[in-house]
Amino acid sequence: MILERLKNLREDNDLLQKQVADELKIPERTYGNYELGVRRIPLELLIELALFYNTSTDYLLGLTNEKAPYERAK
């Protein structure tokens, strides 16, 4: 589920893998491997992706279909 959601969010925002990789400060190839499921996404990057796409980690992981993020802790 996460692979599909990452790709869909990226494409819905008209972004290239390189642009997302640059935002995360990782190599494009590494990010591409995350989308392909070749590499597992570290928890820290999963959180960064949720913040970047203004969604929740639960949405990225397929635990909810609600894209809107939860209220963030302060």
Predicted model as a PDB file, atoms N, CA, C, CB and O in Angstrom, pLDDT in the B-factor column:
MODEL        1                                                                  
ATOM      1  N   MET A   1       0.820  -1.190   0.000  1.00 85.00           N  
ATOM      2  CA  MET A   1       0.000   0.000   0.000  1.00 85.00           C  
ATOM      3  C   MET A   1       0.868   1.260   0.000  1.00 85.00           C  
ATOM      4  CB  MET A   1      -0.935  -0.005   1.204  1.00 85.00           C  
ATOM      5  O   MET A   1       0.580   2.214  -0.722  1.00 85.00           O  
ATOM      6  N   ILE A   2       1.913   1.260   0.797  1.00 90.00           N  
ATOM      7  CA  ILE A   2       2.748   2.464   0.906  1.00 90.00           C  
ATOM      8  C   ILE A   2       3.397   2.807  -0.436  1.00 90.00           C  
ATOM      9  CB  ILE A   2       3.834   2.269   1.982  1.00 90.00           C  
ATOM     10  O   ILE A   2       3.530   3.985  -0.769  1.00 90.00           O  
ATOM     11  N   LEU A   3       3.797   1.814  -1.199  1.00 92.00           N  
ATOM     12  CA  LEU A   3       4.450   2.070  -2.477  1.00 92.00           C  
ATOM     13  C   LEU A   3       3.510   2.799  -3.426  1.00 92.00           C  
ATOM     14  CB  LEU A   3       4.928   0.761  -3.107  1.00 92.00           C  
ATOM     15  O   LEU A   3       3.891   3.767  -4.083  1.00 92.00           O  
ATOM     16  N   GLU A   4       2.286   2.318  -3.484  1.00 94.00           N  
ATOM     17  CA  GLU A   4       1.270   2.924  -4.344  1.00 94.00           C  
ATOM     18  C   GLU A   4       0.945   4.344  -3.883  1.00 94.00           C  
ATOM     19  CB  GLU A   4      -0.007   2.065  -4.356  1.00 94.00           C  
ATOM     20  O   GLU A   4       0.820   5.255  -4.701  1.00 94.00           O  
ATOM     21  N   ARG A   5       0.810   4.524  -2.582  1.00 96.00           N  
ATOM     22  CA  ARG A   5       0.463   5.849  -2.054  1.00 96.00           C  
ATOM     23  C   ARG A   5       1.582   6.854  -2.291  1.00 96.00           C  
ATOM     24  CB  ARG A   5       0.154   5.761  -0.559  1.00 96.00           C  
ATOM     25  O   ARG A   5       1.313   8.001  -2.650  1.00 96.00           O  
ATOM     26  N   LEU A   6       2.824   6.447  -2.099  1.00 96.00           N  
ATOM     27  CA  LEU A   6       3.941   7.363  -2.339  1.00 96.00           C  
ATOM     28  C   LEU A   6       3.973   7.816  -3.793  1.00 96.00           C  
ATOM     29  CB  LEU A   6       5.271   6.695  -1.968  1.00 96.00           C  
ATOM     30  O   LEU A   6       4.126   9.003  -4.082  1.00 96.00           O  
ATOM     31  N   LYS A   7       3.827   6.868  -4.695  1.00 96.00           N  
ATOM     32  CA  LYS A   7       3.852   7.202  -6.120  1.00 96.00           C  
ATOM     33  C   LYS A   7       2.674   8.099  -6.476  1.00 96.00           C  
ATOM     34  CB  LYS A   7       3.826   5.923  -6.979  1.00 96.00           C  
ATOM     35  O   LYS A   7       2.844   9.090  -7.187  1.00 96.00           O  
ATOM     36  N   ASN A   8       1.484   7.765  -5.991  1.00 96.00           N  
ATOM     37  CA  ASN A   8       0.301   8.562  -6.305  1.00 96.00           C  
ATOM     38  C   ASN A   8       0.416   9.983  -5.758  1.00 96.00           C  
ATOM     39  CB  ASN A   8      -0.948   7.891  -5.745  1.00 96.00           C  
ATOM     40  O   ASN A   8       0.080  10.943  -6.452  1.00 96.00           O  
ATOM     41  N   LEU A   9       0.883  10.120  -4.535  1.00 97.00           N  
ATOM     42  CA  LEU A   9       1.048  11.459  -3.958  1.00 97.00           C  
ATOM     43  C   LEU A   9       2.065  12.269  -4.763  1.00 97.00           C  
ATOM     44  CB  LEU A   9       1.493  11.361  -2.478  1.00 97.00           C  
ATOM     45  O   LEU A   9       1.852  13.449  -5.041  1.00 97.00           O  
ATOM     46  N   ARG A  10       3.152  11.633  -5.127  1.00 97.00           N  
ATOM     47  CA  ARG A  10       4.176  12.325  -5.915  1.00 97.00           C  
ATOM     48  C   ARG A  10       3.607  12.773  -7.255  1.00 97.00           C  
ATOM     49  CB  ARG A  10       5.400  11.413  -6.135  1.00 97.00           C  
ATOM     50  O   ARG A  10       3.794  13.921  -7.658  1.00 97.00           O  
ATOM     51  N   GLU A  11       2.919  11.879  -7.939  1.00 97.00           N  
ATOM     52  CA  GLU A  11       2.362  12.211  -9.246  1.00 97.00           C  
ATOM     53  C   GLU A  11       1.226  13.230  -9.126  1.00 97.00           C  
ATOM     54  CB  GLU A  11       1.859  10.945  -9.942  1.00 97.00           C  
ATOM     55  O   GLU A  11       1.108  14.118  -9.971  1.00 97.00           O  
ATOM     56  N   ASP A  12       0.398  13.117  -8.100  1.00 96.00           N  
ATOM     57  CA  ASP A  12      -0.688  14.087  -7.888  1.00 96.00           C  
ATOM     58  C   ASP A  12      -0.147  15.497  -7.666  1.00 96.00           C  
ATOM     59  CB  ASP A  12      -1.549  13.668  -6.689  1.00 96.00           C  
ATOM     60  O   ASP A  12      -0.820  16.482  -7.968  1.00 96.00           O  
ATOM     61  N   ASN A  13       1.064  15.586  -7.140  1.00 97.00           N  
ATOM     62  CA  ASN A  13       1.699  16.881  -6.894  1.00 97.00           C  
ATOM     63  C   ASN A  13       2.651  17.278  -8.027  1.00 97.00           C  
ATOM     64  CB  ASN A  13       2.459  16.846  -5.570  1.00 97.00           C  
ATOM     65  O   ASN A  13       3.426  18.226  -7.901  1.00 97.00           O  
ATOM     66  N   ASP A  14       2.575  16.533  -9.138  1.00 98.00           N  
ATOM     67  CA  ASP A  14       3.406  16.805 -10.320  1.00 98.00           C  
ATOM     68  C   ASP A  14       4.891  16.917  -9.983  1.00 98.00           C  
ATOM     69  CB  ASP A  14       2.945  18.083 -10.992  1.00 98.00           C  
ATOM     70  O   ASP A  14       5.584  17.831 -10.431  1.00 98.00           O  
ATOM     71  N   LEU A  15       5.357  15.959  -9.181  1.00 98.00           N  
ATOM     72  CA  LEU A  15       6.755  15.945  -8.767  1.00 98.00           C  
ATOM     73  C   LEU A  15       7.483  14.769  -9.404  1.00 98.00           C  
ATOM     74  CB  LEU A  15       6.867  15.879  -7.237  1.00 98.00           C  
ATOM     75  O   LEU A  15       6.891  13.724  -9.674  1.00 98.00           O  
ATOM     76  N   LEU A  16       8.766  14.958  -9.637  1.00 98.00           N  
ATOM     77  CA  LEU A  16       9.631  13.876 -10.078  1.00 98.00           C  
ATOM     78  C   LEU A  16      10.260  13.212  -8.858  1.00 98.00           C  
ATOM     79  CB  LEU A  16      10.723  14.396 -11.051  1.00 98.00           C  
ATOM     80  O   LEU A  16      10.328  13.811  -7.785  1.00 98.00           O  
ATOM     81  N   GLN A  17      10.717  11.976  -9.026  1.00 97.00           N  
ATOM     82  CA  GLN A  17      11.407  11.305  -7.930  1.00 97.00           C  
ATOM     83  C   GLN A  17      12.596  12.137  -7.460  1.00 97.00           C  
ATOM     84  CB  GLN A  17      11.872   9.903  -8.361  1.00 97.00           C  
ATOM     85  O   GLN A  17      12.877  12.198  -6.263  1.00 97.00           O  
ATOM     86  N   LYS A  18      13.284  12.767  -8.382  1.00 98.00           N  
ATOM     87  CA  LYS A  18      14.443  13.586  -8.028  1.00 98.00           C  
ATOM     88  C   LYS A  18      14.042  14.736  -7.112  1.00 98.00           C  
ATOM     89  CB  LYS A  18      15.118  14.131  -9.291  1.00 98.00           C  
ATOM     90  O   LYS A  18      14.765  15.054  -6.168  1.00 98.00           O  
ATOM     91  N   GLN A  19      12.917  15.352  -7.374  1.00 98.00           N  
ATOM     92  CA  GLN A  19      12.467  16.475  -6.554  1.00 98.00           C  
ATOM     93  C   GLN A  19      12.158  16.029  -5.126  1.00 98.00           C  
ATOM     94  CB  GLN A  19      11.229  17.128  -7.179  1.00 98.00           C  
ATOM     95  O   GLN A  19      12.505  16.716  -4.166  1.00 98.00           O  
ATOM     96  N   VAL A  20      11.510  14.884  -4.993  1.00 98.00           N  
ATOM     97  CA  VAL A  20      11.205  14.362  -3.652  1.00 98.00           C  
ATOM     98  C   VAL A  20      12.505  13.959  -2.961  1.00 98.00           C  
ATOM     99  CB  VAL A  20      10.224  13.144  -3.732  1.00 98.00           C  
ATOM    100  O   VAL A  20      12.695  14.245  -1.779  1.00 98.00           O  
ATOM    101  N   ALA A  21      13.390  13.305  -3.686  1.00 98.00           N  
ATOM    102  CA  ALA A  21      14.678  12.895  -3.118  1.00 98.00           C  
ATOM    103  C   ALA A  21      15.465  14.116  -2.641  1.00 98.00           C  
ATOM    104  CB  ALA A  21      15.501  12.101  -4.157  1.00 98.00           C  
ATOM    105  O   ALA A  21      16.063  14.092  -1.565  1.00 98.00           O  
ATOM    106  N   ASP A  22      15.461  15.175  -3.440  1.00 98.00           N  
ATOM    107  CA  ASP A  22      16.155  16.408  -3.046  1.00 98.00           C  
ATOM    108  C   ASP A  22      15.555  16.980  -1.765  1.00 98.00           C  
ATOM    109  CB  ASP A  22      16.084  17.455  -4.178  1.00 98.00           C  
ATOM    110  O   ASP A  22      16.286  17.431  -0.883  1.00 98.00           O  
ATOM    111  N   GLU A  23      14.243  16.962  -1.663  1.00 96.00           N  
ATOM    112  CA  GLU A  23      13.561  17.460  -0.456  1.00 96.00           C  
ATOM    113  C   GLU A  23      13.972  16.650   0.775  1.00 96.00           C  
ATOM    114  CB  GLU A  23      12.024  17.401  -0.639  1.00 96.00           C  
ATOM    115  O   GLU A  23      14.145  17.200   1.864  1.00 96.00           O  
ATOM    116  N   LEU A  24      14.124  15.346   0.588  1.00 97.00           N  
ATOM    117  CA  LEU A  24      14.507  14.460   1.692  1.00 97.00           C  
ATOM    118  C   LEU A  24      16.014  14.419   1.921  1.00 97.00           C  
ATOM    119  CB  LEU A  24      14.002  13.060   1.427  1.00 97.00           C  
ATOM    120  O   LEU A  24      16.491  13.843   2.898  1.00 97.00           O  
ATOM    121  N   LYS A  25      16.758  15.041   0.999  1.00 97.00           N  
ATOM    122  CA  LYS A  25      18.233  15.066   1.055  1.00 97.00           C  
ATOM    123  C   LYS A  25      18.828  13.659   0.970  1.00 97.00           C  
ATOM    124  CB  LYS A  25      18.703  15.748   2.348  1.00 97.00           C  
ATOM    125  O   LYS A  25      19.731  13.292   1.722  1.00 97.00           O  
ATOM    126  N   ILE A  26      18.283  12.888   0.023  1.00 97.00           N  
ATOM    127  CA  ILE A  26      18.772  11.535  -0.238  1.00 97.00           C  
ATOM    128  C   ILE A  26      18.982  11.405  -1.751  1.00 97.00           C  
ATOM    129  CB  ILE A  26      17.764  10.439   0.302  1.00 97.00           C  
ATOM    130  O   ILE A  26      18.433  12.191  -2.522  1.00 97.00           O  
ATOM    131  N   PRO A  27      19.780  10.410  -2.178  1.00 97.00           N  
ATOM    132  CA  PRO A  27      19.964  10.205  -3.612  1.00 97.00           C  
ATOM    133  C   PRO A  27      18.655   9.794  -4.298  1.00 97.00           C  
ATOM    134  CB  PRO A  27      21.039   9.143  -3.857  1.00 97.00           C  
ATOM    135  O   PRO A  27      17.818   9.109  -3.709  1.00 97.00           O  
ATOM    136  N   GLU A  28      18.498  10.227  -5.550  1.00 97.00           N  
ATOM    137  CA  GLU A  28      17.302   9.884  -6.326  1.00 97.00           C  
ATOM    138  C   GLU A  28      17.119   8.370  -6.431  1.00 97.00           C  
ATOM    139  CB  GLU A  28      17.385  10.498  -7.730  1.00 97.00           C  
ATOM    140  O   GLU A  28      16.000   7.865  -6.347  1.00 97.00           O  
ATOM    141  N   ARG A  29      18.212   7.664  -6.612  1.00 97.00           N  
ATOM    142  CA  ARG A  29      18.141   6.201  -6.745  1.00 97.00           C  
ATOM    143  C   ARG A  29      17.583   5.561  -5.466  1.00 97.00           C  
ATOM    144  CB  ARG A  29      19.543   5.620  -7.062  1.00 97.00           C  
ATOM    145  O   ARG A  29      16.804   4.609  -5.533  1.00 97.00           O  
ATOM    146  N   THR A  30      17.980   6.081  -4.317  1.00 97.00           N  
ATOM    147  CA  THR A  30      17.477   5.566  -3.039  1.00 97.00           C  
ATOM    148  C   THR A  30      15.979   5.774  -2.943  1.00 97.00           C  
ATOM    149  CB  THR A  30      18.186   6.248  -1.853  1.00 97.00           C  
ATOM    150  O   THR A  30      15.240   4.864  -2.566  1.00 97.00           O  
ATOM    151  N   TYR A  31      15.529   6.982  -3.289  1.00 97.00           N  
ATOM    152  CA  TYR A  31      14.091   7.237  -3.237  1.00 97.00           C  
ATOM    153  C   TYR A  31      13.346   6.331  -4.219  1.00 97.00           C  
ATOM    154  CB  TYR A  31      13.796   8.717  -3.548  1.00 97.00           C  
ATOM    155  O   TYR A  31      12.296   5.782  -3.887  1.00 97.00           O  
ATOM    156  N   GLY A  32      13.889   6.177  -5.418  1.00 96.00           N  
ATOM    157  CA  GLY A  32      13.267   5.292  -6.397  1.00 96.00           C  
ATOM    158  C   GLY A  32      13.137   3.874  -5.874  1.00 96.00           C  
ATOM    159  O   GLY A  32      12.133   3.206  -6.119  1.00 96.00           O  
ATOM    160  N   ASN A  33      14.147   3.416  -5.157  1.00 96.00           N  
ATOM    161  CA  ASN A  33      14.093   2.078  -4.564  1.00 96.00           C  
ATOM    162  C   ASN A  33      13.035   1.979  -3.475  1.00 96.00           C  
ATOM    163  CB  ASN A  33      15.449   1.702  -3.995  1.00 96.00           C  
ATOM    164  O   ASN A  33      12.466   0.906  -3.270  1.00 96.00           O  
ATOM    165  N   TYR A  34      12.759   3.074  -2.771  1.00 96.00           N  
ATOM    166  CA  TYR A  34      11.660   3.080  -1.796  1.00 96.00           C  
ATOM    167  C   TYR A  34      10.328   2.894  -2.517  1.00 96.00           C  
ATOM    168  CB  TYR A  34      11.652   4.404  -0.976  1.00 96.00           C  
ATOM    169  O   TYR A  34       9.495   2.093  -2.093  1.00 96.00           O  
ATOM    170  N   GLU A  35      10.131   3.630  -3.603  1.00 95.00           N  
ATOM    171  CA  GLU A  35       8.877   3.524  -4.351  1.00 95.00           C  
ATOM    172  C   GLU A  35       8.699   2.147  -4.979  1.00 95.00           C  
ATOM    173  CB  GLU A  35       8.821   4.589  -5.433  1.00 95.00           C  
ATOM    174  O   GLU A  35       7.574   1.668  -5.119  1.00 95.00           O  
ATOM    175  N   LEU A  36       9.797   1.511  -5.354  1.00 95.00           N  
ATOM    176  CA  LEU A  36       9.734   0.177  -5.960  1.00 95.00           C  
ATOM    177  C   LEU A  36       9.622  -0.940  -4.923  1.00 95.00           C  
ATOM    178  CB  LEU A  36      10.960  -0.055  -6.819  1.00 95.00           C  
ATOM    179  O   LEU A  36       9.308  -2.080  -5.267  1.00 95.00           O  
ATOM    180  N   GLY A  37       9.877  -0.615  -3.659  1.00 94.00           N  
ATOM    181  CA  GLY A  37       9.826  -1.630  -2.618  1.00 94.00           C  
ATOM    182  C   GLY A  37      11.112  -2.421  -2.492  1.00 94.00           C  
ATOM    183  O   GLY A  37      11.150  -3.447  -1.814  1.00 94.00           O  
ATOM    184  N   VAL A  38      12.175  -1.946  -3.148  1.00 96.00           N  
ATOM    185  CA  VAL A  38      13.469  -2.622  -3.075  1.00 96.00           C  
ATOM    186  C   VAL A  38      14.115  -2.364  -1.716  1.00 96.00           C  
ATOM    187  CB  VAL A  38      14.401  -2.149  -4.218  1.00 96.00           C  
ATOM    188  O   VAL A  38      14.803  -3.225  -1.168  1.00 96.00           O  
ATOM    189  N   ARG A  39      13.882  -1.160  -1.182  1.00 95.00           N  
ATOM    190  CA  ARG A  39      14.416  -0.782   0.134  1.00 95.00           C  
ATOM    191  C   ARG A  39      13.263  -0.386   1.037  1.00 95.00           C  
ATOM    192  CB  ARG A  39      15.446   0.383   0.016  1.00 95.00           C  
ATOM    193  O   ARG A  39      12.247   0.139   0.582  1.00 95.00           O  
ATOM    194  N   ARG A  40      13.439  -0.647   2.330  1.00 95.00           N  
ATOM    195  CA  ARG A  40      12.451  -0.211   3.315  1.00 95.00           C  
ATOM    196  C   ARG A  40      12.695   1.243   3.683  1.00 95.00           C  
ATOM    197  CB  ARG A  40      12.500  -1.101   4.574  1.00 95.00           C  
ATOM    198  O   ARG A  40      13.837   1.698   3.754  1.00 95.00           O  
ATOM    199  N   ILE A  41      11.613   1.960   3.915  1.00 96.00           N  
ATOM    200  CA  ILE A  41      11.712   3.374   4.264  1.00 96.00           C  
ATOM    201  C   ILE A  41      11.963   3.501   5.760  1.00 96.00           C  
ATOM    202  CB  ILE A  41      10.425   4.144   3.853  1.00 96.00           C  
ATOM    203  O   ILE A  41      11.182   2.989   6.562  1.00 96.00           O  
ATOM    204  N   PRO A  42      13.037   4.174   6.144  1.00 97.00           N  
ATOM    205  CA  PRO A  42      13.287   4.396   7.568  1.00 97.00           C  
ATOM    206  C   PRO A  42      12.166   5.251   8.178  1.00 97.00           C  
ATOM    207  CB  PRO A  42      14.665   5.079   7.777  1.00 97.00           C  
ATOM    208  O   PRO A  42      11.583   6.105   7.511  1.00 97.00           O  
ATOM    209  N   LEU A  43      11.886   5.002   9.443  1.00 97.00           N  
ATOM    210  CA  LEU A  43      10.815   5.706  10.142  1.00 97.00           C  
ATOM    211  C   LEU A  43      10.962   7.218  10.035  1.00 97.00           C  
ATOM    212  CB  LEU A  43      10.788   5.295  11.600  1.00 97.00           C  
ATOM    213  O   LEU A  43       9.975   7.924   9.829  1.00 97.00           O  
ATOM    214  N   GLU A  44      12.174   7.713  10.172  1.00 97.00           N  
ATOM    215  CA  GLU A  44      12.402   9.165  10.110  1.00 97.00           C  
ATOM    216  C   GLU A  44      11.972   9.739   8.758  1.00 97.00           C  
ATOM    217  CB  GLU A  44      13.887   9.484  10.365  1.00 97.00           C  
ATOM    218  O   GLU A  44      11.392  10.822   8.697  1.00 97.00           O  
ATOM    219  N   LEU A  45      12.258   9.011   7.679  1.00 97.00           N  
ATOM    220  CA  LEU A  45      11.872   9.470   6.350  1.00 97.00           C  
ATOM    221  C   LEU A  45      10.375   9.337   6.129  1.00 97.00           C  
ATOM    222  CB  LEU A  45      12.624   8.692   5.284  1.00 97.00           C  
ATOM    223  O   LEU A  45       9.776  10.157   5.433  1.00 97.00           O  
ATOM    224  N   LEU A  46       9.770   8.322   6.708  1.00 97.00           N  
ATOM    225  CA  LEU A  46       8.322   8.158   6.607  1.00 97.00           C  
ATOM    226  C   LEU A  46       7.628   9.371   7.227  1.00 97.00           C  
ATOM    227  CB  LEU A  46       7.863   6.846   7.303  1.00 97.00           C  
ATOM    228  O   LEU A  46       6.663   9.893   6.668  1.00 97.00           O  
ATOM    229  N   ILE A  47       8.115   9.808   8.366  1.00 96.00           N  
ATOM    230  CA  ILE A  47       7.562  10.990   9.028  1.00 96.00           C  
ATOM    231  C   ILE A  47       7.784  12.222   8.160  1.00 96.00           C  
ATOM    232  CB  ILE A  47       8.201  11.189  10.424  1.00 96.00           C  
ATOM    233  O   ILE A  47       6.875  13.035   7.996  1.00 96.00           O  
ATOM    234  N   GLU A  48       8.986  12.367   7.600  1.00 97.00           N  
ATOM    235  CA  GLU A  48       9.275  13.508   6.727  1.00 97.00           C  
ATOM    236  C   GLU A  48       8.351  13.524   5.512  1.00 97.00           C  
ATOM    237  CB  GLU A  48      10.740  13.473   6.270  1.00 97.00           C  
ATOM    238  O   GLU A  48       7.884  14.585   5.098  1.00 97.00           O  
ATOM    239  N   LEU A  49       8.087  12.350   4.941  1.00 97.00           N  
ATOM    240  CA  LEU A  49       7.191  12.262   3.792  1.00 97.00           C  
ATOM    241  C   LEU A  49       5.770  12.664   4.168  1.00 97.00           C  
ATOM    242  CB  LEU A  49       7.201  10.846   3.218  1.00 97.00           C  
ATOM    243  O   LEU A  49       5.102  13.360   3.403  1.00 97.00           O  
ATOM    244  N   ALA A  50       5.304  12.238   5.330  1.00 96.00           N  
ATOM    245  CA  ALA A  50       3.966  12.615   5.784  1.00 96.00           C  
ATOM    246  C   ALA A  50       3.874  14.129   5.953  1.00 96.00           C  
ATOM    247  CB  ALA A  50       3.620  11.902   7.110  1.00 96.00           C  
ATOM    248  O   ALA A  50       2.876  14.737   5.565  1.00 96.00           O  
ATOM    249  N   LEU A  51       4.894  14.732   6.523  1.00 95.00           N  
ATOM    250  CA  LEU A  51       4.905  16.185   6.687  1.00 95.00           C  
ATOM    251  C   LEU A  51       4.978  16.880   5.329  1.00 95.00           C  
ATOM    252  CB  LEU A  51       6.088  16.619   7.571  1.00 95.00           C  
ATOM    253  O   LEU A  51       4.279  17.866   5.097  1.00 95.00           O  
ATOM    254  N   PHE A  52       5.815  16.374   4.441  1.00 97.00           N  
ATOM    255  CA  PHE A  52       5.982  16.960   3.107  1.00 97.00           C  
ATOM    256  C   PHE A  52       4.671  16.957   2.331  1.00 97.00           C  
ATOM    257  CB  PHE A  52       7.054  16.200   2.322  1.00 97.00           C  
ATOM    258  O   PHE A  52       4.324  17.947   1.688  1.00 97.00           O  
ATOM    259  N   TYR A  53       3.942  15.842   2.391  1.00 97.00           N  
ATOM    260  CA  TYR A  53       2.686  15.714   1.657  1.00 97.00           C  
ATOM    261  C   TYR A  53       1.466  16.162   2.468  1.00 97.00           C  
ATOM    262  CB  TYR A  53       2.501  14.283   1.221  1.00 97.00           C  
ATOM    263  O   TYR A  53       0.331  16.056   2.005  1.00 97.00           O  
ATOM    264  N   ASN A  54       1.713  16.662   3.679  1.00 95.00           N  
ATOM    265  CA  ASN A  54       0.641  17.131   4.554  1.00 95.00           C  
ATOM    266  C   ASN A  54      -0.431  16.052   4.748  1.00 95.00           C  
ATOM    267  CB  ASN A  54       0.009  18.407   3.979  1.00 95.00           C  
ATOM    268  O   ASN A  54      -1.623  16.281   4.543  1.00 95.00           O  
ATOM    269  N   THR A  55       0.038  14.878   5.149  1.00 96.00           N  
ATOM    270  CA  THR A  55      -0.850  13.757   5.424  1.00 96.00           C  
ATOM    271  C   THR A  55      -0.343  13.067   6.682  1.00 96.00           C  
ATOM    272  CB  THR A  55      -0.917  12.761   4.211  1.00 96.00           C  
ATOM    273  O   THR A  55       0.516  13.607   7.379  1.00 96.00           O  
ATOM    274  N   SER A  56      -0.858  11.895   6.977  1.00 95.00           N  
ATOM    275  CA  SER A  56      -0.412  11.155   8.166  1.00 95.00           C  
ATOM    276  C   SER A  56       0.368   9.915   7.755  1.00 95.00           C  
ATOM    277  CB  SER A  56      -1.618  10.757   9.050  1.00 95.00           C  
ATOM    278  O   SER A  56       0.236   9.418   6.636  1.00 95.00           O  
ATOM    279  N   THR A  57       1.172   9.435   8.672  1.00 95.00           N  
ATOM    280  CA  THR A  57       1.878   8.178   8.410  1.00 95.00           C  
ATOM    281  C   THR A  57       0.866   7.035   8.280  1.00 95.00           C  
ATOM    282  CB  THR A  57       2.905   7.874   9.544  1.00 95.00           C  
ATOM    283  O   THR A  57       1.098   6.086   7.531  1.00 95.00           O  
ATOM    284  N   ASP A  58      -0.238   7.122   8.994  1.00 95.00           N  
ATOM    285  CA  ASP A  58      -1.279   6.095   8.865  1.00 95.00           C  
ATOM    286  C   ASP A  58      -1.806   6.034   7.431  1.00 95.00           C  
ATOM    287  CB  ASP A  58      -2.438   6.375   9.845  1.00 95.00           C  
ATOM    288  O   ASP A  58      -2.054   4.950   6.904  1.00 95.00           O  
ATOM    289  N   TYR A  59      -1.976   7.192   6.806  1.00 96.00           N  
ATOM    290  CA  TYR A  59      -2.425   7.207   5.412  1.00 96.00           C  
ATOM    291  C   TYR A  59      -1.369   6.572   4.515  1.00 96.00           C  
ATOM    292  CB  TYR A  59      -2.728   8.651   4.949  1.00 96.00           C  
ATOM    293  O   TYR A  59      -1.692   5.734   3.674  1.00 96.00           O  
ATOM    294  N   LEU A  60      -0.113   6.966   4.690  1.00 96.00           N  
ATOM    295  CA  LEU A  60       0.948   6.397   3.870  1.00 96.00           C  
ATOM    296  C   LEU A  60       1.025   4.878   4.018  1.00 96.00           C  
ATOM    297  CB  LEU A  60       2.285   7.023   4.239  1.00 96.00           C  
ATOM    298  O   LEU A  60       1.273   4.164   3.046  1.00 96.00           O  
ATOM    299  N   LEU A  61       0.814   4.396   5.223  1.00 95.00           N  
ATOM    300  CA  LEU A  61       0.913   2.958   5.500  1.00 95.00           C  
ATOM    301  C   LEU A  61      -0.348   2.185   5.129  1.00 95.00           C  
ATOM    302  CB  LEU A  61       1.216   2.741   6.960  1.00 95.00           C  
ATOM    303  O   LEU A  61      -0.363   0.956   5.194  1.00 95.00           O  
ATOM    304  N   GLY A  62      -1.401   2.893   4.743  1.00 94.00           N  
ATOM    305  CA  GLY A  62      -2.637   2.217   4.359  1.00 94.00           C  
ATOM    306  C   GLY A  62      -3.529   1.859   5.526  1.00 94.00           C  
ATOM    307  O   GLY A  62      -4.435   1.039   5.379  1.00 94.00           O  
ATOM    308  N   LEU A  63      -3.291   2.459   6.693  1.00 95.00           N  
ATOM    309  CA  LEU A  63      -4.115   2.171   7.869  1.00 95.00           C  
ATOM    310  C   LEU A  63      -5.403   2.991   7.888  1.00 95.00           C  
ATOM    311  CB  LEU A  63      -3.321   2.439   9.136  1.00 95.00           C  
ATOM    312  O   LEU A  63      -6.333   2.685   8.635  1.00 95.00           O  
ATOM    313  N   THR A  64      -5.448   4.038   7.059  1.00 94.00           N  
ATOM    314  CA  THR A  64      -6.638   4.857   6.905  1.00 94.00           C  
ATOM    315  C   THR A  64      -6.677   5.356   5.466  1.00 94.00           C  
ATOM    316  CB  THR A  64      -6.651   6.048   7.922  1.00 94.00           C  
ATOM    317  O   THR A  64      -5.646   5.449   4.799  1.00 94.00           O  
ATOM    318  N   ASN A  65      -7.868   5.670   5.003  1.00 94.00           N  
ATOM    319  CA  ASN A  65      -8.023   6.248   3.670  1.00 94.00           C  
ATOM    320  C   ASN A  65      -8.203   7.755   3.745  1.00 94.00           C  
ATOM    321  CB  ASN A  65      -9.210   5.616   2.948  1.00 94.00           C  
ATOM    322  O   ASN A  65      -8.403   8.410   2.722  1.00 94.00           O  
ATOM    323  N   GLU A  66      -8.133   8.307   4.945  1.00 92.00           N  
ATOM    324  CA  GLU A  66      -8.284   9.742   5.168  1.00 92.00           C  
ATOM    325  C   GLU A  66      -6.939  10.425   4.920  1.00 92.00           C  
ATOM    326  CB  GLU A  66      -8.800  10.034   6.614  1.00 92.00           C  
ATOM    327  O   GLU A  66      -5.980  10.216   5.664  1.00 92.00           O  
ATOM    328  N   LYS A  67      -6.878  11.244   3.867  1.00 91.00           N  
ATOM    329  CA  LYS A  67      -5.617  11.926   3.532  1.00 91.00           C  
ATOM    330  C   LYS A  67      -5.273  13.027   4.501  1.00 91.00           C  
ATOM    331  CB  LYS A  67      -5.688  12.497   2.145  1.00 91.00           C  
ATOM    332  O   LYS A  67      -4.098  13.279   4.768  1.00 91.00           O  
ATOM    333  N   ALA A  68      -6.294  13.693   5.037  1.00 89.00           N  
ATOM    334  CA  ALA A  68      -6.051  14.832   5.928  1.00 89.00           C  
ATOM    335  C   ALA A  68      -5.276  14.363   7.150  1.00 89.00           C  
ATOM    336  CB  ALA A  68      -7.386  15.502   6.355  1.00 89.00           C  
ATOM    337  O   ALA A  68      -5.583  13.321   7.728  1.00 89.00           O  
ATOM    338  N   PRO A  69      -4.267  15.140   7.539  1.00 87.00           N  
ATOM    339  CA  PRO A  69      -3.463  14.740   8.707  1.00 87.00           C  
ATOM    340  C   PRO A  69      -4.220  14.943  10.005  1.00 87.00           C  
ATOM    341  CB  PRO A  69      -2.156  15.526   8.750  1.00 87.00           C  
ATOM    342  O   PRO A  69      -5.161  15.732  10.092  1.00 87.00           O  
ATOM    343  N   TYR A  70      -3.780  14.212  11.000  1.00 81.00           N  
ATOM    344  CA  TYR A  70      -4.307  14.421  12.360  1.00 81.00           C  
ATOM    345  C   TYR A  70      -3.775  15.752  12.875  1.00 81.00           C  
ATOM    346  CB  TYR A  70      -3.902  13.240  13.327  1.00 81.00           C  
ATOM    347  O   TYR A  70      -2.845  16.322  12.303  1.00 81.00           O  
ATOM    348  N   GLU A  71      -4.362  16.233  13.941  1.00 82.00           N  
ATOM    349  CA  GLU A  71      -3.821  17.427  14.581  1.00 82.00           C  
ATOM    350  C   GLU A  71      -2.426  17.087  15.069  1.00 82.00           C  
ATOM    351  CB  GLU A  71      -4.736  17.923  15.760  1.00 82.00           C  
ATOM    352  O   GLU A  71      -2.230  16.069  15.732  1.00 82.00           O  
ATOM    353  N   ARG A  72      -1.475  17.913  14.754  1.00 74.00           N  
ATOM    354  CA  ARG A  72      -0.078  17.656  15.111  1.00 74.00           C  
ATOM    355  C   ARG A  72       0.202  18.021  16.563  1.00 74.00           C  
ATOM    356  CB  ARG A  72       0.857  18.435  14.189  1.00 74.00           C  
ATOM    357  O   ARG A  72      -0.350  18.983  17.097  1.00 74.00           O  
ATOM    358  N   ALA A  73       1.062  17.242  17.180  1.00 76.00           N  
ATOM    359  CA  ALA A  73       1.507  17.532  18.552  1.00 76.00           C  
ATOM    360  C   ALA A  73       2.372  18.788  18.535  1.00 76.00           C  
ATOM    361  CB  ALA A  73       2.299  16.322  19.160  1.00 76.00           C  
ATOM    362  O   ALA A  73       3.083  19.050  17.565  1.00 76.00           O  
ATOM    363  N   LYS A  74       2.307  19.550  19.599  1.00 75.00           N  
ATOM    364  CA  LYS A  74       3.083  20.804  19.647  1.00 75.00           C  
ATOM    365  C   LYS A  74       4.289  20.660  20.508  1.00 75.00           C  
ATOM    366  CB  LYS A  74       2.240  21.949  20.155  1.00 75.00           C  
ATOM    367  O   LYS A  74       5.054  21.612  20.662  1.00 75.00           O  
TER     368      LYS A  74                                                      
ENDMDL                                                                          
END                                                                             
